[in-house]
Amino acid sequence: MSIDRLTAALADRYRIERELGQGGMATVYLAHDLKHDRQVAIKVLRPELGAAIGADRFLAEIRTTAHLQHPHILAVFDSGDADGLLWYAMPFVAGETLRARLEREVQLPAGDAVRIARDVAGALGYAHGEGVVHRDVKPENILLTSGHALVADFGIARATDATSQRLTETGIAVGTPAYMSPEQAMGERVTDHRADIYALGCVIYEMLVGEPPFTGPTPHAILARALTQPVPSVHASRDTIPAAVDDVVGRACARAPADRFATALECVAAFEAALAVTSVSAGRQTSSRRTARLAAMLGAAAAVGVVGVLAWPDADASGVPGSVAVMYLENLSADTLDRYLADGLTEEITSRLASVGALQVKSRTAMRRYRDSTVDPVALGRSLDVRHLLEGSVRRSGTLVKVTVRLVNTSDGNQVWSEEYPRGLTDLLALQEEIASRVATTVAGRLDPAVRAALGRQPTDDPVAYDHYLRGSFQLAQRTAQGVEQAITSYESAAARDPQFAAPMARVAYAYAVALDWSWRLGGLLPEAMIARGLSAAERALAADSTSSDAWMARGYLLSFRHPRTFEGVIPAFERSVAFDPRNAEALHQMGWMRLQLGDGEGAEANFRAALAVDPERAITLEHLSRSARVQRRPDSARRWIDRALQVDPGFAFGFIMRSFIRHEQGDIAGARADADIALRLPFGFQVAAEAARVATDAAAGDTIAARTRIRRVDAGFDDAARREVAVVWFLATGYLAVGDTDRALALIEGARPVGAHLWFDLQMPSFDPIRRNVRFQRVVAAARPPGVPTGAYEPASRASTRKPSTGLVAAHASATRDGRQLALLLAATGDSPR
């Protein structure tokens, strides 16, 4: 294809610099993004491929995969149809493909193979959870950079798979024979995520042996060998690799999808387990059955990011008595927009079960990562330490809905009971109570009348209002400005139909607080107008139900913006919220954040730990514990907490940003840069933070010119109002200090608004230690310091000890929430177990 044609078509957005390479389906060009002043890679499909796929399908598939946000997936920035050329833009990654490394080294060290496989499995596991299958995993689509592996080309693989018959007719090969699963190669109409697991097994084999497991002169020859021959032995080709690895690769590359690992993470965990089990049991025989069971346990644990954290039960353990986890119900409706209904029912059933004192229920956060997954119930039950698992589906058709659920005993995988519930949409509230009551009775036994009454309590009698409420909750969970606006509209519709339905107005108030926290201007409203609307909604909710924990929480949150320096009324509102619902993890977290800004590090950490006692999988709370440790100059503890946060949520962009700063302060500049680069690749609504982290690492590495250019470019992208926002000031000033421009940093700090607790807290970070004794800096700190906070709080010289925070609140919540065991394990894993 002509580079001139592409250059002309994209001239207003990109400057095409040169060709990077060609493949069977596309050509890749290096380009400069004119708007964002960054290098990108633009992949342009071959014209005949683009014609066969069609622009509409191609762009639809790219839009689907552009939503994937994971540190080991190469993001899609942009896409389009330029003068008949279908293209998409990705970050330009300095590094090489796995194919290039294999061509140079042939075989990789086992440790490197594990690390690459782990990154790839993390990317695939996340994508599979989002309903996206790659279908063309191979070394050419795995990029190696800064010690990490990135999986590329999700979109093009989906698009070509959907039109494989037409492509074959035009002479374009679809897929890569050496890595294609048998069902793909034979053209079966339906393939799922297990095709990617097959390809991952082939990649693992090739990294260890130097070639794929099945080769041949033609695609048909390769397929014939895959269908008729066993997977060759890795150990026979390379005797330093344990023979147990052969079982792992053989299972990953099994001919029948049902015989493969359930998830990519389970596959890689089994790979690691085979290496580890053999090394520690040299000279001893380990039964294949026990190895397989250990691998399954490790695989499920890897899926929740807690390998090495949980204390594993023995092989015959069957979960804590009275414990249950609720899988997200699968949406089988023809309209994918009905997903809000499946998610809403799941979360409401979970909430009802959590109100039963005799039950231990896994939080929604813990289960969210398993949405749309096919994890083995036995392995999942053991890793979560629960005895029962509820799973099922929702199918909506017009005004009718069919909910199918089954309760599984995780000790043996046997079904305890299953039921189909055909209902009208007007019966959803009663249906939730019916399902929750049956689960509670099965798991906990006979329920006393008070518990039965609580399970049957209905928040509203209006089914339409309830439908609006479920929609709003789904929209709010997106955590985007558009999603929050849509959620407010849905919640207000619910409240308009039933003014005594307190929950929607409490959520309206909370949504305004979230928007204020992220500096989103909803509907063009100024902050004061948003505060006023939020507080009005909270008052309406409290008028309908004065015991609404969520309404009190939202009121406290909003008051922190109304009174930014004094936080007048903030802590009492949160205390009332927690008094009405001790399991309100968000209220506990937000109360901790308020206390941290008020200089009460001990009280803050007690609140954060109490939130984790309710919900141990809250990445944002783990990050705040890291932030607290960092501001109190406990870098090792800060690092352990942020590592844990990223285990829980590997797509947590802000977590990578914070870890970059921590690594920088620990002297690990290479690691800090790697984390900053990952954050820059992840779609994130607050990019200035990731840019500042990269500025700091560039400056520390001696590349001051690049660092100075970057921070000035980022600064120029803000208007005067945005440049005064506290969070923006924090990161811009940090960047300017890193390049030695103290005057610009101080000018930004002096212009920050509002002058209050948030600004005061941000200025306590170690990043500002170089100017801590500067008179201009001290003047701002004094003006922002909340009343009653001693001068020098959080500063190194003022800290007489590094004692642990009070554990009373933690103990109380561990007892109240029946999740103290997991919290204790978590605290022990981070080295912060209270004494």
TORTIKE-65551 format. One record per residue (C-alpha): residue in three letters; x, y, z. Coordinates in steps of 0.001 Angstrom, whole numbers, padded with zeros to 6 digits, always signed. Layout:
BEGIN
ALAXYZ...
This chain:
BEGIN
MET+000000+000000+000000SER+001162+003563-000627ILE+002519+005439+002373ASP+001610+008655+000545ARG-002058+007651+000499LEU-002017+006989+004246THR-000077+010191+004979ALA-002599+012289+003092ALA-005608+010596+004694LEU-004370+011079+008280ALA-002512+014380+007870ASP-004768+016289+010278ARG-004187+013802+013120TYR-000911+011949+012609ARG+002435+012533+010918ILE+003505+009224+009355GLU+007266+008834+009865ARG+008270+005447+008511GLU+007271+001835+008015LEU+008066-000462+010944GLY+007212-003798+009345GLN+004768-005934+007408GLY+002847-009078+008214GLY+000370-011312+006480MET-002559-009098+007381ALA-001251-005571+007926THR+001538-003043+007669VAL+002717-001118+010723TYR+003919+002486+010611LEU+005598+004710+013174ALA+003649+007953+013475HIS+003502+011061+015626ASP+000180+011878+017311LEU-000158+015613+016631LYS-002778+016287+019292HIS-001086+014475+022174ASP+002538+014937+021075ARG+003464+011258+021337GLN+004707+008442+019169VAL+002220+005778+018160ALA+002191+002679+015993ILE-000496+002650+013301LYS-001480-000729+011905VAL-003137-000626+008481LEU-004955-003693+007143ARG-004143-005008+003688PRO-006774-003594+001305GLU-008140-007013+000342LEU-008450-007942+004022GLY-010230-004688+004798ALA-012624-005241+001900ALA-013441-008776+003061ILE-014064-007724+006667GLY-015886-004474+005940ALA-015388-001159+007686ASP-018442-001435+009956ARG-017487-004827+011387PHE-013838-003883+011745LEU-014555-000660+013608ALA-017170-002382+015798GLU-014654-005040+016850ILE-011996-002400+017508ARG-014454-000467+019689THR-015115-003620+021691THR-011447-004329+022325ALA-010622-000648+022954HIS-012465-001018+026260LEU-009939-003583+027494GLN-007858-001951+030225HIS-005064-004133+031554PRO-001343-003528+032083HIS-000441-006480+029833ILE-002743-005619+026931LEU-001502-003192+024303ALA-004173-000514+024335VAL-005990+000845+021282PHE-005888+004652+021142ASP-007750+005387+017934SER-009126+003773+014766GLY-010823+004656+011525ASP-011431+004284+007827ALA-009048+006592+005929ASP-009693+006735+002213GLY-010670+003059+002243LEU-007785+002001+004505LEU-008833+000411+007803TRP-006409+001290+010581TYR-005964+001533+014318ALA-003403+003274+016517MET-001591+001779+019488PRO+001181+002954+021822PHE+004617+002712+020244VAL+006460+000252+022463ALA+010236+000278+022582GLY+011300-003354+022791GLU+010886-006492+020730THR+008425-009255+020046LEU+008740-012627+021707ARG+009336-013971+018205ALA+012427-011759+017824ARG+013816-012973+021128LEU+013155-016618+020271GLU+014896-016201+016932ARG+017910-014823+018781GLU+018013-017200+021783VAL+015934-020190+020575GLN+015192-021395+024140LEU+014432-019160+027126PRO+015406-019686+030778ALA+012534-021297+032681GLY+012172-018260+034932ASP+011794-015912+031966ALA+009271-018267+030364VAL+007221-018242+033561ARG+007267-014451+033810ILE+006214-013997+030182ALA+003520-016673+030467ARG+002205-015102+033669ASP+001846-011691+032007VAL+000162-013173+028943ALA-002178-015255+031100GLY-003109-012184+033122ALA-004023-010339+029924LEU-006003-013280+028529GLY-007756-013947+031824TYR-008879-010334+032038ALA-010033-010257+028408HIS-011910-013531+028805GLY-013658-012098+031850GLU-014810-009232+029613GLY-016129-011680+027013VAL-013286-011132+024533VAL-011326-014034+022990HIS-008066-013232+021155ARG-007979-016201+018721ASP-004440-015550+017453VAL-002066-015779+020429LYS+001469-016318+019135PRO+004993-014964+019745GLU+004522-012288+017065ASN+001628-010811+019076ILE+003519-010761+022377LEU+005668-007668+022895LEU+008491-007550+025453THR+009322-004192+027032SER+010705-002981+030379GLY+010627-006496+031818HIS+006944-007032+030952ALA+004981-008793+028222LEU+002109-007145+026342VAL-000489-008941+024231ALA-001369-007101+021031ASP-003929-007325+018220PHE-007106-008381+020013GLY-009257-006377+017604ILE-007881-007635+014302ALA-008090-011247+015500ARG-011775-010853+016430ALA-012608-009163+013146THR-010884-011755+010966ASP-012372-014642+012923ALA-015878-013326+012272THR-015272-013343+008490SER-012951-016321+008182GLN-014882-018003+005354ARG-014776-014939+003099LEU-011106-014376+003914THR-010196-017922+003018GLU-011988-017520-000289THR-009853-014440-001061GLY-006649-016359-000369ILE-005833-014752+002985ALA-004746-017193+005694VAL-006724-016791+008915GLY-004902-017578+012123THR-001489-019172+012567PRO-001563-022970+012102ALA+001140-023822+014680TYR-000897-022121+017435MET-004466-022775+016267SER-006591-025088+018353PRO-008049-028092+016534GLU-011548-026618+016682GLN-010314-023407+015041ALA-008335-025267+012389MET-011361-027401+011512GLY-013523-024310+011116GLU-015989-025030+013900ARG-018545-022234+014136VAL-018193-021733+017874THR-014854-021348+019623ASP-014377-019914+023082HIS-011592-018802+025422ARG-010163-022331+025542ALA-008761-021768+022049ASP-006531-019098+023612ILE-005472-021546+026331TYR-004395-024016+023630ALA-002309-021285+021974LEU-000811-020295+025340GLY+000266-023914+025857CYS+001957-023851+022442VAL+003776-020620+023323ILE+004983-022067+026651TYR+006245-025159+024828GLU+008076-023054+022235MET+009730-020838+024863LEU+011180-023952+026503VAL+011957-026128+023465GLY+012556-023630+020665GLU+009726-024591+018315PRO+005940-025138+018553PRO+004754-028609+019612PHE+003382-029425+016160THR+005115-028367+012946GLY+004823-029374+009314PRO+005193-028222+005718THR+001515-027244+005361PRO-001344-026190+007640HIS-003025-029539+006922ALA+000100-031410+008032ILE+000231-029430+011262LEU-003445-030107+011961ALA-003027-033821+011218ARG-000217-034097+013741ALA-002178-032159+016360LEU-005133-034511+015901THR-003208-037779+015837GLN-000062-037358+017928PRO+000473-036605+021617VAL+002145-033355+022579PRO+005910-034017+022441SER+007759-034120+025747VAL+009451-030910+026875HIS+011626-032908+029251ALA+012827-035209+026469SER+014031-032210+024459ARG+015452-030327+027440ASP+016204-032484+030454THR+016706-029503+032795ILE+012965-028883+032608PRO+011041-031118+035063ALA+008972-033919+033573ALA+005923-032577+035439VAL+005818-029703+032951ASP+004864-032226+030252ASP+001534-032816+032017VAL+000835-029099+032102VAL+001578-028496+028424GLY-000299-031655+027470ARG-003406-030484+029284ALA-003216-026954+027864CYS-002910-028401+024344ALA-005525-031127+024775ARG-007500-031837+021618ALA-010871-031466+023331PRO-011524-028000+024817ALA-013206-029618+027843ASP-009925-031335+028746ARG-007943-028081+028895PHE-007421-025792+031846ALA-010477-023733+032726THR-008559-020456+032681ALA-005264-019105+031371LEU-004180-018193+034886GLU-004836-021737+036073CYS-002625-022984+033243VAL+000299-020755+034200ALA-000128-021452+037900ALA+000063-025168+037104PHE+003230-024478+035086GLU+004801-022731+038082ALA+003552-025420+040448ALA+005081-028183+038314LEU+008465-026464+038458ALA+008172-025759+042198VAL+006754-029128+043247THR+009481-031009+041417SER+012276-028840+042796VAL+011239-029219+046438SER+010483-032906+046161ALA+013590-034038+044333GLY+014077-037723+044982ARG+010449-038147+046047GLN+007459-039285+044027THR+004442-036975+043982SER+001184-038395+042728SER-000116-036763+039580ARG-003530-036421+041192ARG-002204-034373+044104THR-000063-032267+041769ALA-003119-031587+039647ARG-005166-030605+042692LEU-002439-028280+043903ALA-002209-026744+040440ALA-005978-026177+040367MET-005848-024475+043767LEU-002931-022301+042721GLY-004625-021458+039442ALA-007802-020263+041089ALA-005761-018298+043612ALA-003788-016680+040816ALA-007085-015592+039312VAL-007772-013513+042426GLY-004154-012431+042795VAL-003395-014004+046171VAL-000807-016686+045451GLY+001524-016696+048423VAL-000960-014774+050558LEU-003665-017210+051522ALA-002993-020093+053845TRP-003991-023110+051801PRO-006359-025619+053368ASP-005402-029238+053090ALA-006556-031284+050133ASP-009741-032439+051836ALA-010861-029041+053145SER-014279-027924+051962GLY-014544-024284+052984VAL-015632-022468+056095PRO-019022-023720+057351GLY-021800-021274+056521SER-019762-019675+053737VAL-021094-018825+050281ALA-020011-016892+047211VAL-022432-015545+044603MET-021136-015634+041030TYR-022361-012854+038744LEU-025397-014141+036885GLU-024806-014535+033151ASN-026837-012272+030898LEU-028441-014475+028238SER-030800-011790+026957ALA-030701-010911+023283ASP-030009-007287+024215THR-026585-006862+025828LEU-027878-003692+027485ASP-029834-005963+029825ARG-026586-006738+031608TYR-027626-004185+034232LEU-030426-006568+035198ALA-028131-009586+035688ASP-025584-007546+037633GLY-028247-005850+039717LEU-029924-009112+040708THR-026541-010604+041613GLU-025592-007690+043838GLU-028969-007469+045541ILE-028988-011219+046306THR-025454-010855+047678SER-026519-007929+049878ARG-029513-009816+051254LEU-027404-012860+052083ALA-024793-010647+053761SER-027469-009471+056193VAL-027791-013008+057595GLY-025542-013210+060635ALA-025037-016978+060340LEU-023544-016659+056857GLN-020106-015633+055658VAL-020639-014095+052221LYS-017892-013113+049814SER-018121-009477+048804ARG-019219-008231+045401THR-015714-006835+044885ALA-014171-010258+045424MET-016549-011844+042911ARG-016532-009125+040253ARG-013369-010496+038664TYR-015169-013787+037915ARG-017945-012181+035883ASP-018429-014228+032669SER-015761-016744+033707THR-015925-020529+033643VAL-013739-021220+036668ASP-014054-024719+038133PRO-016307-024488+041233VAL-014095-026814+043285ALA-010912-024856+042582LEU-012679-021526+043083GLY-014304-022673+046316ARG-010982-023738+047748SER-009178-020561+046809LEU-011974-018412+048268ASP-012377-020768+051231VAL-016147-021069+050787ARG-018282-024179+050993HIS-021049-023140+048585LEU-021187-021333+045265LEU-024342-019850+043706GLU-024293-019431+039920GLY-026829-018997+037173SER-028214-016845+034388VAL-030847-014263+033494ARG-032803-014161+030239ARG-035179-011287+029548SER-037821-011226+026825GLY-040130-008234+026808THR-041788-008001+030199LEU-040822-011542+031174VAL-037599-012736+032765LYS-036309-016236+033480VAL-033725-016610+036224THR-031931-019956+036521VAL-029739-020617+039551ARG-027929-023566+041063LEU-026150-024004+044361VAL-022920-026035+044212ASN-021039-027745+047030THR-017425-026747+046390SER-015967-029711+048261ASP-016917-032081+045435GLY-018534-029931+042742ASN-021917-031613+043210GLN-025101-029631+042733VAL-027066-029086+045955TRP-030136-027766+044151SER-031139-025863+041046GLU-034254-023975+040076GLU-035769-022027+037206TYR-037813-018964+038084PRO-039984-017661+035211ARG-041326-014313+036378GLY-042613-010982+035211LEU-040390-007943+035650THR-042804-006748+038314ASP-041849-009762+040472LEU-038085-009161+040689LEU-038122-007922+044283ALA-040002-010986+045512LEU-037755-013219+043404GLN-034584-011872+045063GLU-036046-012608+048473GLU-037101-016104+047394ILE-033635-017027+046070ALA-031781-015467+049013SER-034036-017225+051531ARG-033563-020615+049928VAL-029759-020196+049798ALA-029645-018983+053397THR-031795-021868+054638THR-029742-024458+052738VAL-026391-023115+053913ALA-027189-021920+057456GLY-030184-024051+058408ARG-033427-022829+059948LEU-033681-019037+060113ASP-035281-017213+063031PRO-038277-014980+062303ALA-036305-011722+062516VAL-033829-012889+059883ARG-036630-014092+057603ALA-038334-010730+057978ALA-035106-008890+057103LEU-034609-011025+053997GLY-038151-010288+052880ARG-038011-006524+053440GLN-038691-004643+050202PRO-037131-001201+049612THR-040000-000177+047301ASP-043326-001516+046074ASP-042867+000033+042640PRO-041162-002382+040195VAL-040509+000364+037639ALA-038771+002483+040273TYR-036686-000524+041182ASP-035738-001093+037538HIS-034523+002528+037308TYR-032540+001977+040499LEU-030789-001105+039104ARG-029922+000777+035912GLY-028466+003621+037942SER-026288+001306+040001PHE-024906-000305+036846GLN-024168+003120+035318LEU-022537+004470+038483ALA-020232+001443+038631GLN-018658+002523+035307ARG-016911+005373+037200THR-016889+007709+034201ALA-018304+011225+033937GLN-020908+010040+031430GLY-021804+007031+033562VAL-022273+009192+036671GLU-024543+011610+034781GLN-026625+008726+033452ALA-026810+007200+036926ILE-028137+010429+038432THR-030877+010540+035780SER-031849+006906+036461TYR-031858+007366+040234GLU-033943+010533+039990SER-036456+008664+037819ALA-036689+005986+040499ALA-037244+008549+043255ALA-039856+010398+041195ARG-041954+007230+041024ASP-041525+006435+044729PRO-040492+009408+046915GLN-040236+007099+049949PHE-037594+004947+048204ALA-034551+006350+050023ALA-031794+004421+048257PRO-031926+006234+044878MET-031596+009709+046399ALA-028758+008523+048629ARG-026999+007320+045462VAL-027675+010655+043720ALA-025905+012415+046584TYR-023016+009965+046448ALA-022744+010340+042646TYR-022330+014102+042974ALA-019603+013544+045575VAL-017765+011139+043265ALA-017948+013665+040433LEU-016565+016412+042694ASP-013726+014140+043795TRP-012725+013519+040171SER-013228+017178+039154TRP-016010+016274+036713ARG-018367+019148+035921LEU-021705+017436+035407GLY-024005+019311+033055GLY-021732+022334+033169LEU-022521+022904+036854LEU-020054+024737+039064PRO-018782+022854+042146GLU-020992+024830+044549ALA-024094+023927+042546MET-023109+020261+042525ILE-022526+020341+046292ALA-025926+021949+046822ARG-027708+019400+044639GLY-025913+016526+046328LEU-026714+017707+049841SER-030351+018273+048842ALA-030528+014686+047603ALA-028996+013406+050844GLU-031576+015345+052865ARG-034418+013889+050772ALA-033051+010385+051369LEU-032776+010970+055113ALA-036287+012388+055195ALA-037514+009098+053722ASP-035245+006966+055950SER-033255+008610+058725THR-031290+005369+059229SER-029942+005203+055651SER-026250+004441+055962ASP-025590+005430+052346ALA-027314+008791+052794TRP-025223+009647+055859MET-022094+008532+054011ALA-022903+010747+051021ARG-023650+013673+053331GLY-020240+013331+055004TYR-018513+013028+051647LEU-020221+016184+050331LEU-019535+018189+053484SER-015811+017665+052886PHE-016256+019794+049738ARG-018548+022326+051435HIS-016026+022861+054271PRO-012662+021971+052680ARG-010449+023217+055517THR-012408+022397+058668PHE-014335+019322+057446GLU-017123+020527+059723GLY-019698+017780+060262VAL-017799+015269+058100ILE-016616+012704+060665PRO-019898+012705+062657ALA-021827+011963+059434PHE-019562+009022+058628GLU-019793+007750+062201ARG-023584+007720+061926SER-023321+005916+058596VAL-021187+003172+060116ALA-023384+002973+063222PHE-026411+002231+061026ASP-024483-000292+058891PRO-021178-001647+060254ARG-020677-003514+056950ASN-020658-000369+054802ALA-017097-000734+053499GLU-017295+002415+051372ALA-018289+004495+054400LEU-015436+003027+056443HIS-013012+003740+053608GLN-014177+007322+053085MET-014057+008027+056813GLY-010461+006808+056811TRP-009627+009081+053874MET-011113+012075+055706ARG-009134+011277+058845LEU-005943+010907+056829GLN-006451+014431+055461LEU-007010+015681+058999GLY-003641+014368+060191ASP-005066+011358+062054GLY-002998+008587+060513GLU-003800+006063+063236GLY-007540+006600+063028ALA-007389+006498+059240GLU-005546+003194+059135ALA-007980+001703+061634ASN-010866+002692+059336PHE-009130+001306+056259ARG-008448-002009+057978ALA-012044-002163+059147ALA-013153-001671+055531LEU-010895-004551+054518ALA-012395-006714+057247VAL-015682-006312+055381ASP-014230-006467+051873PRO-010593-007664+051617GLU-010519-007142+047834ARG-010875-003325+047833ALA-007893-002156+045759ILE-008564+001519+046486THR-008481+000883+050249LEU-005233-001052+049922GLU-003825+001897+047945HIS-004908+004325+050680LEU-003123+002212+053282SER-000066+002478+051071ARG-000597+006236+050829SER-000846+006499+054614ALA+002364+004521+055088ARG+004117+006633+052465VAL+003159+009960+054020GLN+004343+008637+057389ARG+007686+007654+055794ARG+007225+003887+056034PRO+008294+003043+052469ASP+008575-000727+052896SER+005038-000934+054264ALA+003822+001412+051528ARG+005330-000880+048923ARG+003748-004025+050363TRP+000273-002456+050448ILE+000474-001143+046881ASP+001787-004492+045623ARG-001242-006117+047198ALA-003571-003571+045578LEU-002162-004431+042162GLN-002511-008140+042836VAL-006185-007568+043572ASP-006736-005315+040542PRO-004072-005638+037821GLY-005754-002891+035776PHE-005572-000304+038576ALA-003812+002558+036782PHE-003502+004798+039836GLY-001922+001892+041715PHE+000877+001706+039137ILE+001361+005467+039430MET+001681+005324+043192ARG+004020+002335+043012SER+006176+004233+040520PHE+006671+007035+043043ILE+007372+004553+045848ARG+009920+002656+043763HIS+011536+005964+042854GLU+011868+006843+046538GLN+013368+003398+047172GLY+015989+003968+044457ASP+014502+001504+041956ILE+014427+003866+038976ALA+014031+001129+036348GLY+011061-000347+038193ALA+009570+003119+038673ARG+009810+003812+034952ALA+008240+000438+034077ASP+005263+001199+036333ALA+004892+004711+034901ASP+004911+003303+031379ILE+002206+000780+032253ALA+000058+003568+033722LEU+000533+005640+030571ARG-000710+002740+028444LEU-003825+002198+030559PRO-006851+004361+029709PHE-007220+006572+032770GLY-009216+009709+033450PHE-006360+011492+035254GLN-003398+011170+032922VAL-001415+013998+034558ALA-000522+011652+037409ALA+001024+009054+035084GLU+002864+011775+033157ALA+004320+013171+036395ALA+005542+009714+037410ARG+007328+009343+034073VAL+008822+012857+034401ALA+010239+011936+037803THR+011832+008719+036508ASP+013282+010423+033407ALA+014833+013128+035559ALA+016218+010583+038018ALA+017753+008637+035122GLY+019515+011788+033924ASP+017284+012520+030937THR+016438+016017+032147ILE+015700+017427+028708ALA+013025+014819+027997ALA+011587+015234+031496ARG+011411+019019+031200THR+009817+018812+027757ARG+007198+016354+029009ILE+006134+018332+032088ARG+005861+021565+030130ARG+003726+019853+027499VAL+001427+018398+030150ASP+001171+021763+031936ALA+000239+023526+028693GLY-002693+021146+028245PHE-004605+022615+031216ASP-006624+025810+031285ASP-006238+028209+034213ALA-009181+026767+036168ALA-008046+023166+035848ARG-004472+024142+036719ARG-005681+025328+040137GLU-007350+022037+041111VAL-005598+020439+044066ALA-004968+017024+042510VAL-003632+018592+039307VAL-001335+020851+041322TRP-000018+017856+043275PHE+001284+016127+040176LEU+002310+019129+038107ALA+004321+020532+041008THR+005874+017116+041624GLY+007002+017030+037996TYR+008499+020526+038099LEU+010384+019741+041301ALA+011814+016630+039630VAL+013338+018781+036854GLY+014576+021429+039299ASP+012062+024196+038456THR+011246+025180+042037ASP+009722+028560+041119ARG+007136+027026+038788ALA+006290+024352+041364LEU+005793+026979+044083ALA+003673+029164+041809LEU+001348+026237+041129ILE+001120+025392+044822GLU+000332+028999+045730GLY-002458+029053+043138ALA-004140+025812+044246ARG-007804+025994+045294PRO-009490+025218+047591VAL-006938+025857+050322GLY-007820+023139+052792ALA-007254+019665+054174HIS-006812+017930+050821LEU-004113+020368+049702TRP-002442+020202+053110PHE-002297+016412+052977ASP-000936+016259+049418LEU+001866+018633+050409GLN+002979+016200+053123MET+004096+013669+050493PRO+007842+012881+050292SER+007911+014426+046804PHE+007800+017855+048457ASP+010573+017251+050981PRO+013114+019227+048867ILE+011142+022451+049474ARG+009736+021665+052912ARG+011750+024476+054534ASN+010991+027002+051790VAL+009176+030030+053241ARG+006671+030254+050365PHE+005881+026553+050724GLN+005483+026804+054501ARG+003092+029738+054073VAL+000737+027629+051924VAL+000997+024661+054280ALA+000088+026853+057256ALA-002919+028334+055426ALA-004195+024910+054371ARG-003583+023081+057670PRO-006900+021989+059247PRO-007615+023422+062725GLY-006173+021312+065524VAL-003568+019566+063379PRO-000132+020114+064939THR+002559+021849+062960GLY+004758+019273+061250ALA+002269+016392+061410TYR+003456+013623+059056GLU+006855+015304+058610PRO+009868+013054+059336ALA+011186+015185+062211SER+007832+015145+064024ARG+007467+011371+064141ALA+008685+010054+067448SER+007832+006436+066652THR+006557+004135+063945ARG+004069+002278+066114LYS+001189+000431+064537PRO-002259+002056+064418SER-004915+001138+066949THR-006539-002228+066245GLY-009719-001865+068274LEU-011936-000854+065368VAL-010376-003533+063183ALA-011049-006239+065736ALA-014614-005061+066200HIS-015302-005179+062472ALA-013496-008471+061978SER-015838-009920+064563ALA-018917-008157+063236THR-018271-009150+059641ARG-017075-012736+060240ASP-014166-012184+057825GLY-011417-011697+060366ARG-009456-014756+059225GLN-008925-013429+055722LEU-008072-009954+057040ALA-005482-011421+059412LEU-003904-013330+056536LEU-003892-010162+054443LEU-002246-008107+057184ALA+000327-010807+057782ALA+001117-010913+054083THR+001807-007171+054007GLY+003922-007282+057152ASP+001481-004964+058957SER-000292-007481+061164PRO-001399-005644+064323ARG+000204-006650+067571
